[in-house]
Amino acid sequence: MVDNEKRENLANARRKLKKFRDQHLPNGSDDHSTNGTSIESPIDYNTIPQNVTAFVNEQQTTLNGVSTSPIINLEEQNRQHNLSIEKQKQQRQSSGGSNVSGRSSQIPGNTEEKLRRDAENLQEQLEVHVQTIGVLVAEKTDVSAKLSQSFKQLERKQGEMDELYGRLKASRERVQELEKQMQNSTSDVQKREMAVKEFDKENDRLKIENIRHSQLIEDLKQNINELNEKLHNRQNTIDQLNIELEQFKKQPQIINDTSMTEQQITELQQTITFKNNQIEEFLSSISRMRTDNDQYQQYNTNMQHHIQELNDQEQNRQHNLSIEKQKQQRQSSGGSNVSGRSSQIPGNTEEKLRRDAENLQEQLEVHVQTIGVLVAEKTDVSAKLSQSFKQLERKQGEMDELYGRLKASRERVQELEKQMQNSTSDVQKREMAVKEFDKENDRLKIENIRHSQLIEDLKQNINELNEKLHNRQNTIDQLNIELEQFKKQPQTINDTSQAEQQITELQQTITFKNNQIEEFLSSISRMRTDNDQYQQYNTNMQHHIQELNDQVKYF
């Protein structure tokens, strides 16, 4: 595009040169003939070189940038110079060919030589003038090209500034988004820390409850051992009674010694009373165990609800983190790396301009008015170019400022992304810990379900024991009644069949009671086994809670 403008400027200069030759130099070849007969007067020739020299000096001064006269004065000088040339032309035409020989005879030899020198001087000045025009055209072309290039640079700078503004805006939006994400992450971390603190408090409370339950289990085991010992003593008493009854059954006749019968009945009543007291103590212990089991079941239910709430919170947080990660991946994949654009000045055109100037110096002759026009245009273009350079400098300053702001914004983005990366790493560690906690939570749920089933079995066993104890109490009451009747007999029973019948009934009652005691012992054994399992479960749960507390404190 710059070459096209140069070619157009050269074509305009050629047209102006041709017009100048047609108007002002129609007889230029006759001004300096070989015989010297066509030389004009010295006054005219001296006037032309002086005017041309002054004009050329004026133009050269303007080209050097030291001229202080405005463009209007330059145009006035060009107009006066044109009038002087027209006046000289008219004088040559009015003189005529008839006066040439007369004037030639009157001019001395030195004058002719002077005129010749003046003509040569004029020719040299005209050549200098042509060179000056070529320089002006080349400079104007160069300045025009630089101005066009400057406009392109301005447009490019403006485009780069618009791009920088867009990137800066996107960077600011990214900073705001990252700051918002960091704020949300900080809020989430704070909420998580509060939840961890609540979980820690809950674990402490759970440890205290487990310690209390363990102590209660130890007490229950001790009570069960005492009950087993009492039941064993009672079983020994019952066995002793059975032996005595067997001996009584083998006697040929009914024992006449009523005092011994009363003593045995008294011992049996004391044994039954002692056993009733033991049964009451055992029922009281079972009642306390049932109450503690109910409390522990309620506590397990509350703990399951609390763990479910923590799982829901963790799932929501993981869902939010996955959304944020997807958003960051889309933004990072959609963004483009910033590449600095450096405005490069086109290749060195000095050599090309020099060749253009040489071609113009060889081919063109420019009119005097063309110089003024070129100078005016060059001055205008130079002013525009200077203004364009100022705009470029201002744009460059703005771009430097934008680059600085963009750099600061990038550093802020990198800092925030690094913080987000650290936060993401921390969150991943917490996610791993939460997953482990979730697995352990599932295991605890299974253990809780098994424990609930165990508690239900214990309750059922306790109900069965209560029913058996109730039946045994009825049997004991019946035995007491029979013993009271036997104790109140005034004399020995002569009816052997009736005594044998009573002994048989007593043996059946004792056998039934022994069976009930065996069932009761079997139930107590099952209860002891269940309590041992419960104690082992609580011990495992305490170890697990301690591990969870250590993990929570570590994170």
Buried (B, 14 or more C-beta within 10 A) or exposed (E): EBEEBBEEBBEBBBEBBEEBEEEBBEEEEEBBEEEBEBBBBBEBBBBBBEBBBEBBEBBBEBBEEEBEEEBEEBBEBBEEBBEBBEEBBEEBEEEEEEEEEEEBEEBEEEEBEBBBEBBEBBBEBBEBBBBBBBBBBBBBBBBBBBBBBBBBBBEBBEEBBEEBBEBBEBBBEBBEBBEEBBEEBEEBBEEBEEBBEEBBEBBEEBBEBBEEBBEBBEBBBEBBEBBBEBBEBBBEBBEEBBEBBEEBEEEEEBBEEBEEBBEBBEBBBEBBEBBBEBBEBBBEBBEBBBEBBEBBBEBBEEBBEBBEEBBEBBEEBBEEBEEBEEEBEEBEEEEEEBEEEEBEEEEEBEEBBEEBBEEBBEEBBBBBBBBBBBBBBBBBBBEBBEEBBEBBEEBBEBBEEBBEBBEEBBEBBEEBBEBBEEBBEEBEEBBEBBEEBBEBBEEBBEBBEEBBEBBEEBBEBBEBBEEBBEBBBEBBEBBBEBBEEBBEEEEEBEEEEEBBEBBEEBBEBBEBBBEBBEBBBEBBEBBBEBBEEBBEBBEEBBEBBEEBBEBBEEB
